[in-house]
């Protein structure tokens, strides 16, 4: 039986800003958080676990309110 990694992704959008979580393209064991805005460009942050990526996504999403 073949073993496939869990596939996970999320995208949050507020106006022109987009936050997304997805698997790394080259390393299937990691996740990438991308924070994209037309004026600031896109920032990428790599994480080794889904938990860390989701924590970063939540912290970044909440920070937009302050």
ABEGO torsion letter per residue (X at the ends): XBBBBBBBBBBBBBEABBBBBBBBAABAABBBBBBBBAAAEBBBBBBABAAAAAAAAAAAAAAAAX
